Amino acid sequence: MAIVESARPRRLGLLHAGTSLAALGAIAWWASRQRMPHIPLDAGALARLAAALGIYAVATALRGERWHRILDSSGICRPRRTSYGLTLVGYMGNNTLPARAGDVMRVMLVGGSRRSALATVVAERVLDAAALALIFGVVVLERGLSFGPLPYVAAAGAAVVVAAAVVWRFVPRVHAYAGPVLSGLRALLSWQGLALYALSLVVWALEALVYAAVGAAVGVHLGLTGALYVMALTNLSALVPAAPGYVGTFDAAVLLALRSLRLPALGYLLVLRFVLFVPITIAGFAVFVARYARRRR
């Protein structure tokens, strides 16, 4: 039994690495046939990038506030600085460790019942999925029912259902956590849950502005629905098993979205990756070291 359990993480790691390597191979083949991107570094471009970083900081703070309210409603009362700090730590973990390990770090570090803490993270994911679904609906209505996001939404939904069924069938420990998680999800069916859903829509709208600001900085003009489309498709790619930092899958989603909009993509991808991953990873690591890392004598 121990051998089987130890083999499962190894197989999952191989799946994540294999997915990322396949996506990176396809991206490298595509990039070798493109012209070298020109990334402007004039004052205007730097100002737009600074604005993108500022908007992303506000969106991250709102995510911390949303989790803080979910924790309170679940009976896990923590100071705001703890909720906000662990939100940064979670991003750091997701960007540097496989299988969204940052969410596991939050569950372990927040204290209290781990099952209840896990339920709060699952509630966040449900709110995000519902918000992205509505955003896709807006994009489809604006662009027409033949617009590209529909197949991706269907494929992502099917992947989530299949993955959930596999985990439920082959990971018995999930059954023990199902009760508190489902209880936490039922709590979203309230006026407070509706307010949290509205907050989630604001968060994702701000993130779409980040995508638009990065595009403006590198000369890629997305427009409102274009930014919503690229943002939503890119975040749906996080559902696909991948290496740390969503290497390969994130990049493939951005390139696919930009290509479907007939816009240059390579330079945009490089700058977007920096804006979304580097500063928040550094901030999360700093919080982790300052508050949670302990050295024993």
C-alpha positions as CSV (number, residue, x, y, z in Angstrom):
1,M,0.0,0.0,0.0
2,A,2.8,2.4,0.9
3,I,4.5,1.6,-2.4
4,V,1.3,2.4,-4.3
5,E,0.8,5.7,-2.5
6,S,4.4,6.7,-3.0
7,A,4.1,6.0,-6.7
8,R,1.0,8.2,-7.2
9,P,2.9,11.5,-6.5
10,R,5.6,10.4,-8.9
11,R,3.1,9.6,-11.6
12,L,1.4,13.0,-11.1
13,G,4.8,14.7,-11.3
14,L,5.5,12.9,-14.5
15,L,2.1,14.0,-15.9
16,H,2.8,17.6,-15.0
17,A,6.3,17.6,-16.4
18,G,5.2,15.8,-19.6
19,T,2.4,18.2,-20.3
20,S,4.7,21.2,-19.8
21,L,7.4,19.7,-22.0
22,A,5.0,18.9,-24.8
23,A,3.6,22.5,-24.7
24,L,7.1,24.0,-24.5
25,G,8.2,21.9,-27.5
26,A,5.3,23.2,-29.5
27,I,6.0,26.8,-28.4
28,A,9.7,26.5,-29.3
29,W,8.8,25.1,-32.7
30,W,6.3,28.0,-33.3
31,A,8.7,30.7,-31.9
32,S,11.5,29.5,-34.2
33,R,9.4,30.6,-37.2
34,Q,8.6,34.0,-35.8
35,R,10.5,37.3,-36.0
36,M,12.3,38.4,-32.9
37,P,9.9,40.6,-30.9
38,H,10.6,44.3,-30.3
39,I,9.8,45.2,-26.8
40,P,9.8,49.0,-26.3
41,L,11.3,50.4,-23.1
42,D,10.5,54.1,-23.5
43,A,8.9,56.2,-20.8
44,G,5.4,55.5,-22.0
45,A,5.8,51.7,-22.1
46,L,7.4,51.7,-18.6
47,A,4.5,53.8,-17.3
48,R,1.9,51.4,-18.7
49,L,3.8,48.4,-17.1
50,A,3.9,50.2,-13.8
51,A,0.1,50.7,-14.1
52,A,-0.3,47.0,-14.9
53,L,1.7,46.1,-11.7
54,G,-0.4,48.5,-9.7
55,I,-3.7,47.1,-11.0
56,Y,-2.4,43.6,-10.3
57,A,-1.5,44.5,-6.7
58,V,-5.1,45.9,-6.2
59,A,-6.6,42.6,-7.6
60,T,-4.3,40.6,-5.3
61,A,-5.4,42.6,-2.3
62,L,-9.0,42.0,-3.2
63,R,-8.3,38.3,-3.5
64,G,-6.9,38.4,0.0
65,E,-10.0,40.3,1.3
66,R,-12.3,37.7,-0.4
67,W,-10.4,34.8,1.3
68,H,-10.5,36.7,4.6
69,R,-14.3,36.9,4.4
70,I,-14.6,33.3,3.4
71,L,-12.4,32.3,6.4
72,D,-14.5,34.4,8.8
73,S,-17.8,32.8,7.5
74,S,-16.2,29.3,8.0
75,G,-15.3,30.1,11.6
76,I,-11.6,30.5,10.9
77,C,-11.1,34.0,12.3
78,R,-7.6,35.4,11.4
79,P,-6.3,39.0,11.2
80,R,-6.4,40.5,7.7
81,R,-2.6,40.6,7.6
82,T,-2.6,36.8,7.8
83,S,-5.2,36.4,5.1
84,Y,-3.4,38.9,2.8
85,G,0.0,37.5,3.5
86,L,-1.0,33.9,2.9
87,T,-2.6,34.9,-0.3
88,L,0.8,36.1,-1.5
89,V,2.4,32.9,-0.1
90,G,-0.1,30.8,-2.1
91,Y,0.8,32.6,-5.3
92,M,4.5,32.0,-4.6
93,G,3.8,28.3,-4.0
94,N,1.7,27.9,-7.1
95,N,4.4,29.7,-9.2
96,T,7.3,27.6,-7.9
97,L,5.9,24.2,-6.9
98,P,3.8,21.7,-8.9
99,A,0.1,20.8,-8.6
100,R,-1.0,24.2,-7.2
101,A,1.0,23.5,-4.0
102,G,0.6,27.1,-3.0
103,D,-3.1,26.3,-2.1
104,V,-1.9,23.4,0.1
105,M,0.6,25.8,1.8
106,R,-2.3,28.1,2.7
107,V,-4.3,25.3,4.1
108,M,-1.4,24.1,6.3
109,L,-0.3,27.6,7.5
110,V,-3.6,29.2,8.2
111,G,-4.2,27.0,11.2
112,G,-7.4,25.5,12.6
113,S,-9.2,22.6,11.0
114,R,-7.5,21.6,7.7
115,R,-10.7,20.3,6.3
116,S,-12.4,23.6,6.9
117,A,-9.4,25.5,5.5
118,L,-9.5,23.4,2.4
119,A,-13.2,24.1,2.0
120,T,-12.4,27.9,1.9
121,V,-9.9,27.3,-0.9
122,V,-12.4,25.2,-2.9
123,A,-15.0,27.9,-2.4
124,E,-12.5,30.4,-3.9
125,R,-12.0,28.2,-6.9
126,V,-15.8,27.8,-7.4
127,L,-16.3,31.6,-7.3
128,D,-13.5,32.0,-9.8
129,A,-14.9,29.4,-12.2
130,A,-18.4,31.0,-12.0
131,A,-17.0,34.5,-12.7
132,L,-14.9,33.3,-15.6
133,A,-18.0,31.5,-17.0
134,L,-20.0,34.8,-16.9
135,I,-17.1,36.7,-18.5
136,F,-17.0,34.1,-21.3
137,G,-20.7,34.6,-21.8
138,V,-20.2,38.4,-22.2
139,V,-17.4,37.8,-24.7
140,V,-19.5,35.4,-26.7
141,L,-22.5,37.7,-26.8
142,E,-20.3,40.5,-28.0
143,R,-18.4,38.5,-30.6
144,G,-21.1,36.1,-31.7
145,L,-21.8,32.5,-30.9
146,S,-19.2,31.3,-33.4
147,F,-16.4,33.0,-31.5
148,G,-13.5,30.8,-30.4
149,P,-13.9,30.6,-26.6
150,L,-16.9,28.2,-26.7
151,P,-14.8,25.0,-27.5
152,Y,-12.2,25.9,-24.9
153,V,-14.9,26.4,-22.2
154,A,-16.5,23.1,-23.1
155,A,-13.1,21.3,-23.1
156,A,-12.1,22.8,-19.8
157,G,-15.4,21.9,-18.2
158,A,-15.1,18.3,-19.4
159,A,-11.6,18.1,-18.1
160,V,-12.6,19.3,-14.7
161,V,-15.5,16.8,-14.5
162,V,-13.2,13.9,-15.6
163,A,-10.4,14.9,-13.2
164,A,-12.9,15.2,-10.3
165,A,-14.3,11.7,-11.1
166,V,-10.8,10.2,-11.2
167,V,-9.8,11.8,-8.0
168,W,-13.0,10.7,-6.3
169,R,-12.6,7.1,-7.5
170,F,-8.9,6.5,-6.9
171,V,-8.0,8.8,-3.9
172,P,-10.0,7.5,-0.9
173,R,-8.8,10.3,1.4
174,V,-10.9,12.8,-0.7
175,H,-14.1,11.2,0.7
176,A,-13.1,12.2,4.3
177,Y,-12.8,15.9,3.2
178,A,-15.9,16.0,1.1
179,G,-18.3,16.8,3.9
180,P,-16.7,20.1,5.1
181,V,-16.0,21.1,1.5
182,L,-19.6,20.7,0.4
183,S,-20.7,22.5,3.5
184,G,-18.5,25.4,2.6
185,L,-19.9,25.5,-0.9
186,R,-23.5,25.5,0.4
187,A,-22.6,28.7,2.4
188,L,-22.1,30.4,-1.0
189,L,-25.8,30.1,-1.6
190,S,-26.6,33.2,0.4
191,W,-26.5,37.0,0.1
192,Q,-22.9,36.9,1.4
193,G,-22.0,34.4,-1.3
194,L,-23.6,36.7,-3.9
195,A,-21.4,39.6,-2.6
196,L,-18.3,37.4,-2.9
197,Y,-19.3,36.5,-6.4
198,A,-19.6,40.2,-7.3
199,L,-16.2,40.7,-5.7
200,S,-14.8,37.9,-7.9
201,L,-16.1,39.6,-11.0
202,V,-14.3,42.8,-10.0
203,V,-11.1,40.9,-9.4
204,W,-11.2,39.2,-12.8
205,A,-12.1,42.5,-14.5
206,L,-9.1,44.1,-12.9
207,E,-6.9,41.2,-14.1
208,A,-8.2,41.8,-17.7
209,L,-7.1,45.4,-17.3
210,V,-3.7,44.1,-16.5
211,Y,-3.6,42.1,-19.7
212,A,-4.8,45.2,-21.6
213,A,-2.2,47.5,-20.0
214,V,0.6,45.0,-20.8
215,G,-0.6,44.9,-24.4
216,A,-0.6,48.7,-24.6
217,A,2.9,48.7,-23.3
218,V,4.2,46.4,-26.1
219,G,2.0,47.7,-28.9
220,V,-0.7,45.0,-28.8
221,H,-4.1,46.6,-28.6
222,L,-6.5,44.1,-27.3
223,G,-9.6,46.1,-26.6
224,L,-12.0,45.3,-23.7
225,T,-13.4,42.0,-25.0
226,G,-10.0,40.9,-26.4
227,A,-8.4,41.4,-22.9
228,L,-11.3,39.5,-21.3
229,Y,-10.9,36.7,-23.8
230,V,-7.1,36.3,-23.4
231,M,-7.3,36.6,-19.6
232,A,-10.1,34.0,-19.3
233,L,-8.6,31.5,-21.7
234,T,-5.2,31.8,-20.0
235,N,-6.7,31.2,-16.5
236,L,-8.6,28.2,-17.8
237,S,-5.3,26.8,-18.8
238,A,-4.4,26.5,-15.1
239,L,-6.8,23.6,-15.0
240,V,-4.4,21.5,-17.1
241,P,-1.7,19.6,-15.1
242,A,1.6,21.4,-15.6
243,A,5.0,22.1,-14.1
244,P,5.5,24.9,-11.6
245,G,4.4,28.3,-12.8
246,Y,2.2,26.7,-15.4
247,V,5.2,26.4,-17.7
248,G,4.1,25.6,-21.2
249,T,0.3,25.6,-20.6
250,F,0.1,29.2,-19.7
251,D,2.3,30.2,-22.6
252,A,0.4,28.0,-25.1
253,A,-2.9,29.6,-24.0
254,V,-1.6,33.1,-24.4
255,L,-0.2,32.4,-27.9
256,L,-3.4,30.6,-29.0
257,A,-5.5,33.5,-27.8
258,L,-3.4,36.1,-29.5
259,R,-3.2,34.1,-32.7
260,S,-7.0,33.7,-32.8
261,L,-7.2,37.5,-32.5
262,R,-4.6,37.9,-35.3
263,L,-2.2,39.9,-33.0
264,P,1.6,39.5,-32.4
265,A,2.1,37.3,-29.4
266,L,5.8,36.5,-28.5
267,G,6.8,39.9,-27.1
268,Y,3.5,40.2,-25.3
269,L,3.9,36.8,-23.7
270,L,7.4,37.5,-22.4
271,V,6.3,40.8,-20.7
272,L,3.0,39.4,-19.4
273,R,4.8,36.5,-17.8
274,F,7.1,38.9,-16.0
275,V,4.3,41.1,-14.7
276,L,2.1,38.2,-13.5
277,F,4.7,35.9,-12.0
278,V,7.9,37.6,-11.0
279,P,6.9,40.4,-8.5
280,I,4.2,38.4,-6.7
281,T,6.5,35.4,-6.4
282,I,9.2,37.6,-4.8
283,A,6.6,39.2,-2.5
284,G,5.2,35.8,-1.4
285,F,8.7,34.5,-0.7
286,A,9.5,37.5,1.4
287,V,6.3,37.0,3.4
288,F,6.9,33.3,3.8
289,V,10.5,33.9,5.1
290,A,9.5,36.8,7.4
291,R,6.4,35.2,9.0
292,Y,6.5,31.4,8.6
293,A,10.0,30.1,7.9
294,R,11.6,29.0,11.2
295,R,15.1,27.9,11.8
296,R,15.7,25.5,14.6
297,R,18.9,25.7,16.6
